[in-house]
């Protein structure tokens, strides 16, 4: 039996919008904004999933539209281990 997942693709920020992403300035933080504009979906096999993430709705007064704060959970686990050891 094969397991498949449907992945939703959202629009990445354009160059003007990235300037208003408060997380973009922290290169070590696995977090960024995405537009909630739906770009389509993709069906992939379970073994092709490279990362898990969580998203939370976010509004920016400087920008029109709806956005998501996206945080990679795979990298958070690594950061947590490093912070706990330090």
Phi and psi restraints in degrees (value plus and minus 20) as a CYANA .aco file:
   2 UNK   PHI    -124.5   -84.5
   2 UNK   PSI     125.0   165.0
   3 UNK   PHI    -131.5   -91.5
   3 UNK   PSI     113.1   153.1
   4 UNK   PHI    -143.6  -103.6
   4 UNK   PSI     133.6   173.6
   5 UNK   PHI    -146.2  -106.2
   5 UNK   PSI     128.0   168.0
   6 UNK   PHI    -119.2   -79.2
   6 UNK   PSI     102.5   142.5
   7 UNK   PHI    -126.0   -86.0
   7 UNK   PSI     106.0   146.0
   8 UNK   PHI    -109.1   -69.1
   8 UNK   PSI     112.1   152.1
   9 UNK   PHI    -125.1   -85.1
   9 UNK   PSI     106.9   146.9
  10 UNK   PHI    -128.7   -88.7
  10 UNK   PSI     137.3   177.3
  11 UNK   PHI     -89.4   -49.4
  11 UNK   PSI     108.1   148.1
  12 UNK   PHI     -90.1   -50.1
  12 UNK   PSI     136.7   176.7
  13 UNK   PHI     -88.5   -48.5
  13 UNK   PSI     125.9   165.9
  14 UNK   PHI    -102.8   -62.8
  14 UNK   PSI     155.0   195.0
  15 UNK   PHI     -79.1   -39.1
  15 UNK   PSI     -56.3   -16.3
  16 UNK   PHI     -89.6   -49.6
  16 UNK   PSI     -60.3   -20.3
  17 UNK   PHI     -90.1   -50.1
  17 UNK   PSI     -54.1   -14.1
  18 UNK   PHI     -77.6   -37.6
  18 UNK   PSI     -51.2   -11.2
  19 UNK   PHI     -81.9   -41.9
  19 UNK   PSI     -41.9    -1.9
  20 UNK   PHI    -122.8   -82.8
  20 UNK   PSI     -12.3    27.7
  21 UNK   PHI    -103.5   -63.5
  21 UNK   PSI      88.6   128.6
  22 UNK   PHI     -87.8   -47.8
  22 UNK   PSI     -35.5     4.5
  23 UNK   PHI    -112.8   -72.8
  23 UNK   PSI     -36.9     3.1
  24 UNK   PHI     -82.0   -42.0
  24 UNK   PSI     -50.4   -10.4
  25 UNK   PHI     -92.4   -52.4
  25 UNK   PSI     -34.5     5.5
  26 UNK   PHI    -123.1   -83.1
  26 UNK   PSI      72.4   112.4
  27 UNK   PHI     -83.7   -43.7
  27 UNK   PSI     -46.2    -6.2
  28 UNK   PHI    -105.7   -65.7
  28 UNK   PSI     -26.7    13.3
  29 UNK   PHI    -111.2   -71.2
  29 UNK   PSI      99.4   139.4
  30 UNK   PHI     -99.8   -59.8
  30 UNK   PSI      39.5    79.5
  31 UNK   PHI    -165.6  -125.6
  31 UNK   PSI     122.7   162.7
  32 UNK   PHI    -182.6  -142.6
  32 UNK   PSI     149.7   189.7
  33 UNK   PHI    -113.3   -73.3
  33 UNK   PSI     125.4   165.4
  34 UNK   PHI    -150.0  -110.0
  34 UNK   PSI     128.9   168.9
  35 UNK   PHI     -91.4   -51.4
  35 UNK   PSI     127.0   167.0
  36 UNK   PHI    -104.3   -64.3
  36 UNK   PSI      -8.7    31.3
  37 UNK   PHI     -89.9   -49.9
  37 UNK   PSI      98.2   138.2
  38 UNK   PHI     -94.6   -54.6
  38 UNK   PSI     106.7   146.7
  39 UNK   PHI    -124.5   -84.5
  39 UNK   PSI     -25.0    15.0
  40 UNK   PHI     111.7   151.7
  40 UNK   PSI     156.8   196.8
  41 UNK   PHI    -148.0  -108.0
  41 UNK   PSI     140.7   180.7
  42 UNK   PHI    -155.9  -115.9
  42 UNK   PSI     119.6   159.6
  43 UNK   PHI    -120.6   -80.6
  43 UNK   PSI     104.9   144.9
  44 UNK   PHI    -152.2  -112.2
  44 UNK   PSI     138.5   178.5
  45 UNK   PHI     -96.5   -56.5
  45 UNK   PSI     130.3   170.3
  46 UNK   PHI     -76.5   -36.5
  46 UNK   PSI     -57.7   -17.7
  47 UNK   PHI     -90.5   -50.5
  47 UNK   PSI     -28.9    11.1
  48 UNK   PHI    -115.0   -75.0
  48 UNK   PSI     -15.6    24.4
  49 UNK   PHI     -96.2   -56.2
  49 UNK   PSI     102.4   142.4
  50 UNK   PHI    -116.7   -76.7
  50 UNK   PSI     -42.9    -2.9
  51 UNK   PHI    -178.2  -138.2
  51 UNK   PSI     131.0   171.0
  52 UNK   PHI    -125.7   -85.7
  52 UNK   PSI     130.4   170.4
  53 UNK   PHI    -167.3  -127.3
  53 UNK   PSI     147.8   187.8
  54 UNK   PHI    -149.3  -109.3
  54 UNK   PSI     131.8   171.8
  55 UNK   PHI    -152.8  -112.8
  55 UNK   PSI     129.2   169.2
  56 UNK   PHI    -158.0  -118.0
  56 UNK   PSI     114.1   154.1
  57 UNK   PHI     -77.8   -37.8
  57 UNK   PSI     123.9   163.9
  58 UNK   PHI    -168.1  -128.1
  58 UNK   PSI     116.8   156.8
  59 UNK   PHI    -132.6   -92.6
  59 UNK   PSI     119.3   159.3
  60 UNK   PHI    -137.7   -97.7
  60 UNK   PSI     100.9   140.9
  61 UNK   PHI     -82.8   -42.8
  61 UNK   PSI     -43.9    -3.9
  62 UNK   PHI     -97.9   -57.9
  62 UNK   PSI     -36.1     3.9
  63 UNK   PHI    -144.4  -104.4
  63 UNK   PSI     126.5   166.5
  64 UNK   PHI    -112.8   -72.8
  64 UNK   PSI     129.3   169.3
  65 UNK   PHI      90.5   130.5
  65 UNK   PSI     159.7   199.7
  66 UNK   PHI    -130.5   -90.5
  66 UNK   PSI     125.7   165.7
  67 UNK   PHI    -154.8  -114.8
  67 UNK   PSI     141.8   181.8
  68 UNK   PHI    -142.8  -102.8
  68 UNK   PSI     115.9   155.9
  69 UNK   PHI    -106.4   -66.4
  69 UNK   PSI     103.0   143.0
  70 UNK   PHI    -133.0   -93.0
  70 UNK   PSI     107.3   147.3
  71 UNK   PHI    -143.4  -103.4
  71 UNK   PSI     103.3   143.3
  72 UNK   PHI     -91.9   -51.9
  72 UNK   PSI     101.6   141.6
  73 UNK   PHI     -98.9   -58.9
  73 UNK   PSI     -47.3    -7.3
  74 UNK   PHI     -82.4   -42.4
  74 UNK   PSI     -62.8   -22.8
  75 UNK   PHI     -96.7   -56.7
  75 UNK   PSI     -46.7    -6.7
  76 UNK   PHI     -84.0   -44.0
  76 UNK   PSI     -58.6   -18.6
  77 UNK   PHI     -81.2   -41.2
  77 UNK   PSI     -64.5   -24.5
  78 UNK   PHI     -82.9   -42.9
  78 UNK   PSI     -65.7   -25.7
  79 UNK   PHI     -81.5   -41.5
  79 UNK   PSI     -59.5   -19.5
  80 UNK   PHI     -82.8   -42.8
  80 UNK   PSI     -59.8   -19.8
  81 UNK   PHI     -86.8   -46.8
  81 UNK   PSI     -62.5   -22.5
  82 UNK   PHI     -85.6   -45.6
  82 UNK   PSI     -63.4   -23.4
  83 UNK   PHI     -86.8   -46.8
  83 UNK   PSI     -57.7   -17.7
  84 UNK   PHI     -87.7   -47.7
  84 UNK   PSI     -55.1   -15.1
  85 UNK   PHI     -95.9   -55.9
  85 UNK   PSI     -46.8    -6.8
